Amino acid sequence: MSFTSNYITCAGRELHYTEWGAGNAETVIAWHGLARTGRDMDDIAAHLARRYRVICPDTIGRGLSQWSPTPEREYCLAFYDQLALGLLDGLGLDRVHWLGTSMGGAIGMHAAAGVLRGRVRRLVLNDSGPEVAAAAIERIRSYAGNPAAFATVTELEAYFRSVYKPYGAMSDAQWRRLTETSTRRLPDGRVTPHYDPAMVMQFTHHADDYGLWDEWDSLDIPVLCLRGAESDLLLPATVEQMRRRGPRAVVVEIAGCGHAPSLNTPEQFALIERFFGAA
């Protein structure tokens, strides 16, 4: 299944997105994690595109989207909400399904409880919840705020294989694609992950962004949570609360993964497809 590469202006910023399954009646927004890009969704998007139109944006400051000129103000859920609203309005989308990995799930929760209330039909959270473990945030900040740089793409791929090992089983071709779709070259010729390091300002200027229990409790839509069985970000105690509170999520643990499942197996495809297709 092929895709197209597109650009759109949302909230005054240019966003890049890929589109799969153009012409299908129902739409899925597939939003990536903190330091990643929309191309992480290639496998699940290609599968869902047999039935759905799938839109996979790069968040501002990531991939091919514009970097923020005011990072302390715009790298936060409130501004990401405005991007999501602008994306739906700009593409003429009334109601959508939402699939979000980590940060992408938080954006989905926050927007569905606020600016997109009534417009998100079903929500899939990929190792994302209304509370995240502080130790995991520190782990992510430790590498995301000071991105490594290497002389060669091969070295960068080896780094990605190490830091993203919790994604679970991935083929050599998938690791190569992950690397090549999230690499940028620095002025000195080295290569580094394709994002603005200033995006970690979210954790200092918007320290409470990922405390989303109020938003969670206000949701009245079906929610499926996929939790990596070894996740250090979405803890079992949080998942139990998600089952009991608010929309009372259906939770499925994905064996052999931590934070976050890579959404690249037939089993993961089937879980998401069945959930979106339910009456």
N, C-alpha and C positions, 0 to 999 in steps of 0.2 A: 504494500500500500504506500503510495507516494504522498508527499506533503508539499505545501507551498510556504515560502518564507515571506513575511509581511511586516509592515510597520504602521503604527497608528499613534496619534497624539492623544494622550489621556492626562488630565489635570496639568496641562502645559508641558508634559514630558513625553519624549518619543519612546514608545515601547516596541520591542520586537516580539513577534509571536509566530509560531508555526501553526498551520491549519491542516487538519486531516479530515477526510470524509466530507468534503464540501458538498452541499446539496442535501445532506441528510436532515430530517425534520427536527430531531432533538439534538441539543448541544451539551457537551461536557466541557467544563473549564478544568484543565489539569495544571495545577500550580506547583512548582518545584520547591525545594528546601533552601535554607538560608544562604549557603555559599555555592549554590549550584545554578543550573540553567534549565530552561524549558526542554532542552533536548534530552534530559534525563527521562522524559516521558515518552520517548520514541516507541518503545516496545508496547506499552499499554495503549498508547494512542493508535498505533497501527492495528491492534486487535479491535479496539472499540470502534474504529472508523468503518467497520463493516456495517454498523447500524447507526452510529452517532457522528455528528460533526464535532470534532475535538479541537479545542483551542488551547495551545500551550505557550503562555507568555514567559518572557524573561522579565523578572522584576527589575525595576529601576536599579541601576548599579551592578547588574549582572548580565553576562552574555553580551548580546548586541544591543541591549537597551541603553538609553542615555544614563550617564552618571549624574547624580544630584549635585547642583551647585551649592546647595545648602544641606549638607548631609546630616547635621545635627537636628534638623527640622523634618526632613523628608524620609529618612530611613526609620520608619516606625509603622505600626499597624494602621494608625489613623490615616496616614497618607497612602499606604497600600490599598486601603479601602477605596480611596478616591480613584486610584488607578483601576481597580476592579469595576467600579461604577462606570468610569469613562469607557472601559473596554466593552462592557455589555451595551451601554448606550450607543457607542460608536459603531458596533457591529449589528445594532438593531435586535438584540437578544432580550426577550421579555423574561423568560424563565429558563434556568439551566440546572443541570446536575453539576456538582463540584467534587473534584478529587484533589486533595492537597497532601503533599508530603511535608511533614515537620512544619516549617514556617508557612508553607502553602496551606496546610490545614488550619493553622491559627488565623490566617487571613480569611479563610472560608468561614470559620466560626464567628469571627469578629464582624465580618460583613453581613453574614446571614442574620445576625442578631441586630444589625444596625442598618447601614445604607442599602443593603440588598434584602432586607426583610421581605418575605413573600415572593422573592425571585429565585431563591435557591430551593429546588425541589427535593433533592436528596444529597446528603453530604457523606463523602468517604474521607476519613482521616487516616493517613498512612503514618503510623507511629507519632501521632500528634494528639494532644489533649488540652484541657483547660488549666493544667498545671504541669510544669516541667521541672525535672530534678536540677537543683542548683549545681551539683557536681558536673552534670553533663553540659550545662551551659558554660561552665568554666573550661571544660575540655574543648568545646567547640571554639570558644573565644581564643584559646591558646594557639590554635593554628589558623583560624580564620582572620584574626586581626593582624597577623604577621605572616602573610602567605609566603611559602617557600618559593625559591626561584632556582632554576637549573640551566645548565648549558644546553641540554638537549631535551627533546620531547620524550625520548625513551626514559630518561631519568625522571621526568615529571610523571610519566605513566607509573613507574615503580612507586613513586610517592603516593599517587592516588590509590594504587592497589593496597597500600599499607593503611592509609588514613580512612579509606572507605571499605575496608574489609568487612565491617558489620553489615554491609548491604546484602551479603549472602553470595551464593554461587553466581558467578558471571563468567562468560566465555572470554577467550582472548580477544575476539572481535568486539565484544561489548566493552571491555576495558579500553580498547583502542579508540572506539567511538566516544566513550565518556571523556577520554583525554583530549581528543582532537576537537571536540565540540565545547570544551571549556578551557582553552589555552589562549593566552595572549603573550606577545613578545614585548619585552621591556626595551627602553632605549639603548641599554647596554648589550642587547642581543640575547639575553637569557629569556627563558619562558617561565610563566607563572600562571596560577589559576585566573580565569577570566571574570574577575569581579573587582569592585572598588573596596579596598580594605577599610575605608571609612564606614562601610555599612554596619560594622560592629558598634558604632556610636549608639545604635538602638539600645544596647545594654547599659549604657551610662546615662544617656539623655532621656530614655524611656524605660526605666528599670522595671516598671510594673507591667510592661506590654503583654507578657505571657501569663499573667494571672487572669484567667478568663472564666471563672466560675459563674459570675453574674450573667455573662453572655450565654454560657452553657445552659444555665437554669431557665433562660428565657426562650430557648429554642423549642419549636414544636414541629420539627421535621424529622424524617427517618435518618438515623446516623449509623454508619458502619465504621468501626475502628479496627484497623489492622495493626496489631502490636508485634514488633519483633520480639521473639521469645527471650532474647538476651539484651533487650533495650536497657540502656542506662539513663534514658531521657524520660520515657513514659513508664512510670513505676507501677507495679501490681496494685498498690493501694489506691492510686489515682484511677486506674482502670475499674476497680470495684465501685468507686464513687460514680464513675461515668455510666455504669450499668444501672445504678439506682436512682440517679438524679437527672433532672432536666429531661432531655429526649430519650433517656434510657437506651444508650447505644447497644447495638449488637457488636460484640467484641470477638475477634478471631485472632489467635496467636499464630504467628508464622514461624515455624521451626527453622533453625539454622541461620537466623538473622538477628542483628541487633538494631541499631538506629541507622538507617531505616530500610525496610525491605525494598528491593530494587524494582519491584513490579514488572518482573520479566519472566514469570513462569506460568504455565497453563493453569495451575491451581489458583494463583493470584488473579489471573485474567478472569477465571470463572467466578470467583467470589465477587469481584467488582461488577461484572456484566450481569450476574443474577440480581444483585442489589439494585442497580439502576433500572433493570427491566421489570422489577416487581410492581404489582398493581398498587 
